[in-house]
Amino acid sequence: MVVLNKIYTKTGDAGETALGNGSRVAKHSLRVTAYGTTDELNAAVGMARLDAEGELDKLLSLIQNDLFDLGADLCRPEMENDKDAEYPPLRIIDAQVDRLEAEIDVMNDKLESLRSFILPGGSALAAKLHVCRTVARRAERLCVELATMEEINPAAVKYLNRLSDWFFVAGRIANNNGADDVLWVPGANR
């Protein structure tokens, strides 16, 4: 259970922060950058939800909760010692990835096949979902880089990979099921 009575602690004033296992690292460490980017993504999802309604808003709320799970996963190193931890660390699991895939399939069934790349835009919601997509891709790149240096949960990377695809497809749904997608015209301004 989280209890936040005091928001500022002054423990980070020297440029370090505590990870989920209690160890301290520089605030610019790749691990902190990776989970900080998932927090940024969560904020972008919150902005998108301002324009979302119904089922899409419900699905975005699930993603926001997953992104907190992902942040908790990434801020807690030492996967090999998970089973011995006093409190089992929260980890992204394959079922969360599977849920995204199922949601993508349902949304994609409503769409015509693409014959061109699309530009981020169309409706306000679609544009915001494309921002989410690009932040998800950045978070994924950071996690992939982190995985070359430290052990991380492979499901975390898979989740971010599917999530960026989810945002792409949801952006098309938000554009009148793809009818209002803005198509890229190669070389149009030469």
C-alpha positions as CSV (number, residue, x, y, z in Angstrom):
1,M,0.0,0.0,0.0
2,V,1.2,3.5,-0.9
3,V,0.9,6.2,1.7
4,L,2.1,9.7,0.6
5,N,1.8,12.1,3.5
6,K,4.7,14.4,2.4
7,I,5.4,15.0,-1.2
8,Y,8.9,16.4,-1.0
9,T,11.6,14.5,0.8
10,K,14.7,16.4,-0.2
11,T,16.5,13.1,-0.7
12,G,16.9,13.8,-4.5
13,D,18.5,17.2,-4.1
14,A,21.9,15.8,-4.9
15,G,20.8,14.3,-8.2
16,E,20.1,10.8,-7.0
17,T,16.9,8.8,-6.6
18,A,15.9,5.5,-4.9
19,L,14.9,2.5,-7.0
20,G,12.2,0.1,-5.9
21,N,14.8,-2.1,-4.2
22,G,16.1,0.8,-2.1
23,S,19.4,1.3,-4.0
24,R,20.2,4.8,-5.1
25,V,21.2,5.8,-8.6
26,A,21.7,9.0,-10.6
27,K,18.5,10.6,-11.8
28,H,19.9,10.5,-15.3
29,S,20.6,6.8,-15.2
30,L,19.1,4.8,-18.1
31,R,16.8,2.9,-15.8
32,V,15.3,6.1,-14.4
33,T,15.1,7.6,-17.9
34,A,13.2,4.5,-19.1
35,Y,10.6,4.4,-16.3
36,G,10.4,8.2,-16.4
37,T,9.5,8.0,-20.1
38,T,6.7,5.5,-19.2
39,D,5.4,8.2,-16.8
40,E,5.5,10.7,-19.6
41,L,3.6,8.3,-21.8
42,N,1.0,7.9,-19.0
43,A,0.6,11.7,-18.9
44,A,0.1,11.8,-22.7
45,V,-2.5,9.1,-22.4
46,G,-4.3,11.3,-19.8
47,M,-4.3,14.1,-22.4
48,A,-5.7,11.8,-25.1
49,R,-8.5,10.7,-22.7
50,L,-9.8,14.2,-22.6
51,D,-11.1,13.6,-26.1
52,A,-11.9,9.8,-25.8
53,E,-15.3,8.5,-25.0
54,G,-17.0,5.1,-24.4
55,E,-15.0,2.0,-25.0
56,L,-11.9,3.7,-26.2
57,D,-11.7,5.8,-23.0
58,K,-12.2,2.6,-21.0
59,L,-9.4,0.9,-22.8
60,L,-7.1,3.9,-22.3
61,S,-7.8,3.8,-18.6
62,L,-6.6,0.1,-18.5
63,I,-3.5,1.2,-20.3
64,Q,-2.8,4.0,-17.8
65,N,-3.0,1.4,-15.0
66,D,-0.7,-0.9,-16.9
67,L,1.8,2.0,-17.4
68,F,2.0,2.3,-13.6
69,D,2.6,-1.4,-13.4
70,L,5.4,-1.0,-16.0
71,G,7.0,1.9,-14.1
72,A,6.9,-0.3,-11.0
73,D,8.5,-3.1,-12.9
74,L,11.3,-1.0,-14.4
75,C,12.1,0.8,-11.2
76,R,12.8,-2.5,-9.4
77,P,16.0,-4.3,-10.7
78,E,17.2,-7.7,-9.5
79,M,14.8,-10.0,-11.3
80,E,16.8,-13.1,-10.3
81,N,15.9,-12.3,-6.6
82,D,12.2,-11.6,-7.2
83,K,11.1,-14.8,-5.5
84,D,13.1,-14.0,-2.3
85,A,11.8,-10.4,-2.0
86,E,9.9,-9.5,1.1
87,Y,7.2,-8.0,-1.1
88,P,7.0,-9.6,-4.6
89,P,7.8,-7.0,-7.2
90,L,5.1,-6.0,-9.6
91,R,6.0,-7.2,-13.1
92,I,4.3,-6.8,-16.5
93,I,3.0,-10.3,-17.5
94,D,2.3,-11.8,-20.9
95,A,-1.4,-11.7,-20.3
96,Q,-1.2,-7.8,-20.4
97,V,0.5,-8.1,-23.8
98,D,-2.1,-10.6,-25.0
99,R,-4.9,-8.2,-24.0
100,L,-3.3,-5.5,-26.1
101,E,-3.1,-7.9,-29.1
102,A,-6.7,-8.9,-28.7
103,E,-7.8,-5.2,-28.6
104,I,-5.7,-4.4,-31.6
105,D,-7.3,-7.2,-33.5
106,V,-10.9,-6.0,-32.6
107,M,-10.1,-2.4,-33.7
108,N,-8.2,-3.5,-36.8
109,D,-11.2,-5.5,-38.0
110,K,-13.1,-2.2,-38.4
111,L,-10.5,-0.7,-40.7
112,E,-9.7,-0.9,-44.4
113,S,-6.2,-1.9,-45.2
114,L,-3.7,0.9,-45.6
115,R,-2.5,1.7,-49.1
116,S,-0.2,4.6,-47.9
117,F,1.6,5.6,-44.7
118,I,-0.5,8.0,-42.7
119,L,0.5,11.3,-41.1
120,P,-0.2,12.0,-37.4
121,G,-3.4,14.1,-37.4
122,G,-6.9,14.1,-38.5
123,S,-9.0,14.4,-35.3
124,A,-7.7,15.9,-32.1
125,L,-7.9,12.5,-30.5
126,A,-6.0,10.8,-33.3
127,A,-3.2,13.4,-33.1
128,K,-2.9,12.8,-29.3
129,L,-2.9,9.0,-29.8
130,H,0.0,9.4,-32.3
131,V,1.9,11.4,-29.7
132,C,1.3,8.5,-27.4
133,R,2.6,6.1,-30.1
134,T,5.8,8.0,-30.5
135,V,6.4,8.3,-26.7
136,A,5.8,4.5,-26.4
137,R,8.4,3.9,-29.2
138,R,10.9,6.0,-27.3
139,A,10.2,4.2,-24.0
140,E,10.6,0.9,-25.9
141,R,14.0,2.0,-27.4
142,L,15.2,3.0,-23.9
143,C,14.1,-0.3,-22.4
144,V,15.9,-2.2,-25.2
145,E,19.0,-0.2,-24.6
146,L,18.7,-0.8,-20.8
147,A,18.4,-4.6,-21.5
148,T,21.8,-4.6,-23.1
149,M,23.3,-3.4,-19.7
150,E,21.0,-4.8,-17.0
151,E,18.4,-7.5,-16.7
152,I,14.9,-6.4,-17.3
153,N,11.6,-8.1,-17.7
154,P,11.3,-9.2,-21.4
155,A,7.5,-8.8,-21.1
156,A,8.0,-5.1,-20.4
157,V,9.6,-4.6,-23.9
158,K,6.9,-6.7,-25.6
159,Y,4.3,-4.6,-23.8
160,L,5.7,-1.3,-25.1
161,N,6.1,-2.8,-28.6
162,R,2.4,-3.8,-28.8
163,L,1.3,-0.6,-27.1
164,S,2.8,1.6,-29.8
165,D,0.9,-0.6,-32.4
166,W,-2.2,-0.2,-30.3
167,F,-2.0,3.6,-30.4
168,F,-1.5,3.5,-34.2
169,V,-4.6,1.4,-34.7
170,A,-6.6,3.4,-32.1
171,G,-5.5,6.6,-33.9
172,R,-7.1,5.3,-37.1
173,I,-10.3,4.4,-35.2
174,A,-10.3,8.0,-33.8
175,N,-10.2,9.2,-37.4
176,N,-13.7,7.9,-38.3
177,N,-12.4,4.3,-38.6
178,G,-9.7,5.4,-40.9
179,A,-11.9,7.4,-43.3
180,D,-10.3,10.7,-42.1
181,D,-6.7,9.5,-42.0
182,V,-4.3,12.0,-43.4
183,L,-2.3,10.1,-46.0
184,W,1.4,10.7,-46.8
185,V,2.0,11.8,-50.4
186,P,5.7,11.0,-51.1
187,G,7.6,13.9,-52.6
188,A,4.5,16.1,-52.7
189,N,6.4,19.3,-51.9
190,R,9.4,18.9,-54.2
